[in-house]
Amino acid sequence: MSDRKLAIVTGGGQGIGRAIALDFAEAGIDVVIADINLEAAEAAAAEAAAAGSVSLAFELNVANADNVEALVSKVMEKYGRIDYLINNAGITRDSLMMRMGDDAWQSVIDINLTGTYLCAKAVIRVMMKQRDGRIVNISSVVGAMGNAGQTNYAASKAGVIGFTKSLAREVAARGITVNAVAPGFIQTAMTDALPDKAR
């Protein structure tokens, strides 16, 4: 096992996730950048490497349990530890509920909420053995306040908050902390897609 700490950042190829991954690298922490877009993950990993991090890009669909398990297996084989998990991967499929297709509901729940659960579940066994670890789940102010046209997104992010509070209670005695961060509006590729009125 390396003495250097290791972070996994999902959705780390762009936006908030990329910024978090690069902050880890600049702090001297090795970083695994996992993203559905492998090209973006590789570009971010190259930046992290330039900052001195031993970095790895991984193509990850957080809603696929086998894919998540494969990531954790590869990380443990290469690094032998997982100190930080940042559950940042997320999508929007905005629509008024009366017009929302079932697929728009399900895809947002699958990525934003189930993906958070699957990634946390996969790393928690490692962290329990280490008796140390930090999990940070990226939620949203929309999860607390709601927002018209985002019932799916708000439900997923509210779920992340409840999930975080509950998991924190389960693992605190093992030296593991679980927290959620709920950003407001931050200009990223995801928010660039919003219409002007929504912004």
C-alpha positions in Angstrom: 0.0 0.0 0.0 1.3 3.4 -1.0 1.8 6.1 1.7 0.2 8.6 -0.7 -3.5 9.2 -0.2 -5.9 8.3 -3.1 -9.1 10.0 -4.2 -11.8 8.8 -6.6 -13.8 11.5 -8.3 -16.8 10.5 -10.3 -17.9 12.8 -13.1 -14.3 14.0 -12.8 -13.8 14.7 -16.5 -15.5 18.1 -16.5 -17.1 20.9 -14.5 -17.1 20.7 -10.7 -15.6 17.2 -10.7 -12.6 18.2 -12.8 -11.9 21.2 -10.5 -12.1 18.9 -7.5 -9.8 16.3 -9.1 -7.2 19.0 -9.9 -7.4 20.4 -6.4 -6.6 16.9 -5.0 -3.7 16.6 -7.4 -2.3 20.0 -6.4 -2.6 18.9 -2.7 -0.3 15.9 -3.4 -3.1 13.3 -3.5 -3.3 10.7 -6.2 -6.5 10.8 -8.1 -8.7 8.5 -10.1 -10.8 10.4 -12.5 -13.9 8.4 -13.4 -16.3 9.7 -16.1 -18.8 8.3 -18.6 -16.7 10.4 -21.1 -13.3 8.6 -21.2 -11.7 11.3 -23.4 -12.6 14.0 -20.9 -11.4 11.8 -18.0 -8.1 11.2 -19.8 -7.6 14.9 -20.4 -8.3 15.7 -16.8 -6.0 12.9 -15.7 -3.2 14.4 -17.8 -3.7 17.7 -16.1 -3.6 16.0 -12.7 -0.4 14.2 -13.6 1.2 17.5 -14.7 0.4 18.8 -11.1 2.3 15.8 -9.7 -0.5 13.3 -9.1 -0.2 9.6 -10.0 -3.5 9.7 -11.8 -5.8 7.2 -13.6 -8.6 7.8 -16.0 -11.5 5.3 -15.9 -14.6 5.1 -18.1 -17.4 4.7 -15.6 -21.2 4.5 -15.7 -22.1 5.0 -12.0 -25.5 3.4 -12.5 -23.9 0.1 -13.5 -23.0 -2.0 -10.5 -20.5 -4.2 -12.4 -18.8 -1.2 -13.8 -18.5 0.4 -10.3 -17.1 -2.8 -8.8 -14.6 -3.1 -11.7 -13.4 0.5 -10.9 -12.8 -0.3 -7.2 -11.0 -3.6 -8.0 -8.7 -1.8 -10.4 -8.0 1.0 -7.9 -7.2 -1.5 -5.1 -5.0 -3.5 -7.4 -3.0 -0.3 -8.5 -3.1 1.7 -5.2 -4.1 -0.6 -2.4 -6.2 2.1 -0.7 -9.1 4.5 -1.1 -9.1 7.5 1.1 -11.6 9.8 -0.5 -14.7 9.2 -2.7 -16.3 12.3 -4.3 -19.7 11.3 -5.7 -20.0 14.1 -8.2 -21.4 12.4 -11.4 -24.8 13.8 -12.2 -27.2 14.7 -15.1 -30.3 16.7 -15.6 -33.3 16.0 -17.9 -35.5 19.0 -17.2 -39.2 19.1 -18.0 -42.4 20.0 -16.3 -43.7 16.8 -14.6 -46.9 16.6 -16.7 -44.7 16.3 -19.8 -41.9 14.3 -18.3 -41.2 10.9 -19.9 -40.6 8.0 -17.6 -37.1 7.6 -19.1 -36.2 11.2 -18.1 -37.3 10.5 -14.5 -35.5 7.1 -14.3 -32.2 8.2 -15.9 -31.8 11.1 -13.5 -32.6 8.9 -10.4 -30.3 6.1 -11.8 -27.3 8.4 -12.2 -27.7 10.9 -9.4 -29.1 8.8 -6.6 -28.5 5.1 -7.4 -25.0 6.0 -8.7 -24.2 7.6 -5.4 -25.4 4.5 -3.5 -23.5 2.1 -5.8 -20.2 4.0 -5.5 -20.4 4.5 -1.8 -21.3 0.8 -1.3 -18.3 -0.3 -3.3 -15.8 1.8 -1.4 -17.3 1.5 2.1 -15.9 -2.1 2.6 -12.4 -0.8 1.8 -12.8 2.1 4.2 -14.2 0.0 7.0 -11.1 -2.2 6.8 -8.9 0.8 6.8 -11.0 2.3 9.7 -10.6 5.6 7.8 -12.2 7.3 4.8 -14.0 10.4 3.6 -17.1 10.3 1.3 -18.4 13.6 -0.1 -21.7 13.5 -2.1 -22.5 16.4 -4.3 -26.2 17.3 -3.8 -27.8 20.6 -4.8 -29.8 23.5 -3.2 -32.6 22.2 -5.5 -32.7 19.1 -3.3 -33.7 21.3 -0.3 -35.7 24.0 -2.1 -37.2 22.4 -5.2 -37.4 24.0 -8.6 -40.1 24.0 -11.2 -39.2 21.8 -14.2 -36.8 19.7 -12.1 -38.9 17.2 -10.1 -36.6 14.4 -11.1 -33.4 16.3 -10.3 -34.7 17.7 -7.1 -35.9 14.2 -5.9 -32.5 12.7 -6.7 -30.6 15.4 -4.9 -33.0 15.4 -1.9 -32.4 11.6 -1.8 -28.6 12.2 -1.8 -29.0 14.4 1.3 -31.1 11.8 3.2 -28.7 9.0 2.1 -25.7 11.0 3.3 -27.1 11.6 6.8 -28.1 7.9 7.2 -24.8 6.5 6.0 -22.9 8.9 8.1 -24.6 7.4 11.2 -23.8 3.9 10.1 -20.1 4.3 9.6 -19.0 7.1 12.0 -17.7 4.6 14.6 -15.3 3.2 12.0 -13.6 6.6 11.5 -15.4 7.3 8.3 -17.1 10.6 7.6 -19.9 11.1 5.0 -20.9 14.6 4.0 -23.0 16.3 1.3 -22.2 19.6 -0.4 -25.2 21.4 -1.9 -24.0 23.9 -4.5 -26.1 26.7 -5.9 -25.8 27.8 -9.5 -22.3 27.2 -10.8 -21.5 27.7 -14.5 -20.6 24.4 -16.0 -21.4 22.5 -19.2 -24.5 21.1 -17.5 -25.9 24.6 -16.5 -24.9 26.1 -19.9 -27.6 23.8 -21.3 -30.3 25.6 -19.3 -32.5 28.2 -21.0 -31.7 31.8 -20.1 -34.9 32.2 -18.0 -34.0 29.2 -15.9 -30.5 30.5 -15.3 
